[in-house]
Amino acid sequence: MIISDRVKKMQSSPIRKLIPYSQAAEKRGIHVFKLNIGQPDIKTPEAFMDAIRNFDKDVIEYAHSQGIPEMIESLVKYYKKFDIPLEYDDIIVTTGGSEALIYSILTIANPGDEILIPEPFYANYNSFATLAGVNIVPITTKAEDGFHFPLKEEIEAKITDKSRAFIIANPSNPTGAVYTRDEVNMILDICKEHDMFVIADEVYREFVYDGEKYVSFMHREDTLENVILVDSVSKRFSNCGARIGAVGSKNKEFMKQFMKIAQARLSVATLEQVGVAAIVDAPDYDEFMKEAYDEYKLRRDTVYAALKDIPGVVAKEPKGAFYNVCKLPVDDAEKFIIWTLENFDIDGETILMAPAEGFYATPGLGKNEVRFSYCINADELKRSMHILEKALEAYPGRTEIK
Ligand SMILES: Cc1ncc(COP(=O)(O)O)c(C=O)c1O
């Protein structure tokens, strides 16, 4: 029996790979602050639970492949808040943003085609591309530049006759970068000139700080046909386990072809759609979103205030999402993370970070970088940053960043 080369080529998750070391520390009685994973700890809106409790049908039937009407209507209403011009027929509900991503890639690219992605990027893009037999062409962005794009010419130099699309997370996981209107327009110009799609992964659109403005790739009329919007309620509604996402596009041919895959997988979970559909109309919707926003902003501020004062660390203030990538004064961040879990604690507490190398496609990049997520409270984050500072002081493999 064989296992496919396609699956064997997939990498393990950089977010999860060091969990065994964290579990070993916990076995020794150490409390580990998990800064590796983007699992929000904010309470899911009550409206979601209520709608499911009040569901009164006797049979949980397959839903329509496009999604249940209430769910699609709630998305149309939600997108209007952001001037995203998606109407009912432009939307298909998916099992998380993850399904929207993999099916979008399958819909627009043949094996051997290329997709351009700014790196560091959400590591699962790698897995989805590998499954589809598509090659990722990275556009390297740097911590020193706040992870913004290089010049248009540099990006265009990477385009070949196999380039099919960009995938861009805006705001970005893992960097927290929020792309400016000029950057969004530059990518859209390239798509228009080279007949390419942009798969716009905007699942963190609510979380943009310091008066920066989230600019959707759907903001421009003349390029709407080039844009595939990937969406998810996991992060904005603190609802990762519901597995509800969506794909949206004004490109009718794309939607028609995507629908064939949606039909083959039959439907998305009915009850979870019922629950999520109720959230947008809930009377406490604005209050919920504001509280979540304020909490993430406090956490972002807490982490950055500490990071910028730790000697040898290079960090820029992230402007969105709830992540941060920074450079540490070590040769190999993964070794440092393992060393910390095995050797270092303060009053019985230590930290688990994600090594950033797995978020890059270019070999060797990100070796001395880590990604933090802010999914624990501000007080614990403060203690975590103190542990990081002291662990770096104690680490025998410390080097200075050149
Ligand atoms: C940038 C980005 N896109 C997509 C996803 C997938 O989200 P889900 O499948 O939970 O909707 C995530 C999850 O962390 C993410 O960070």
PDBQT file of the ligand as one rigid body, heavy atoms in Angstrom, charges set to zero:
ROOT
HETATM    1  C1  LIG A 501      -5.458  34.043   7.765  1.00  0.00    +0.000 C 
HETATM    2  C2  LIG A 501      -6.357  32.895   8.057  1.00  0.00    +0.000 A 
HETATM    3  N1  LIG A 501      -7.138  32.427   7.079  1.00  0.00    +0.000 NA
HETATM    4  C3  LIG A 501      -7.954  31.378   7.271  1.00  0.00    +0.000 A 
HETATM    5  C4  LIG A 501      -8.009  30.734   8.493  1.00  0.00    +0.000 A 
HETATM    6  C5  LIG A 501      -8.923  29.551   8.625  1.00  0.00    +0.000 C 
HETATM    7  O1  LIG A 501      -9.940  29.748   9.489  1.00  0.00    +0.000 OA
HETATM    8  P1  LIG A 501     -11.183  28.775   9.651  1.00  0.00    +0.000 P 
HETATM    9  O2  LIG A 501     -10.985  27.576   8.798  1.00  0.00    +0.000 OA
HETATM   10  O3  LIG A 501     -11.264  28.472  11.099  1.00  0.00    +0.000 OA
HETATM   11  O4  LIG A 501     -12.334  29.576   9.195  1.00  0.00    +0.000 OA
HETATM   12  C6  LIG A 501      -7.214  31.182   9.553  1.00  0.00    +0.000 A 
HETATM   13  C7  LIG A 501      -7.219  30.514  10.853  1.00  0.00    +0.000 C 
HETATM   14  O5  LIG A 501      -6.406  30.739  11.722  1.00  0.00    +0.000 OA
HETATM   15  C8  LIG A 501      -6.367  32.290   9.326  1.00  0.00    +0.000 A 
HETATM   16  O6  LIG A 501      -5.584  32.771  10.286  1.00  0.00    +0.000 OA
ENDROOT
TORSDOF 0
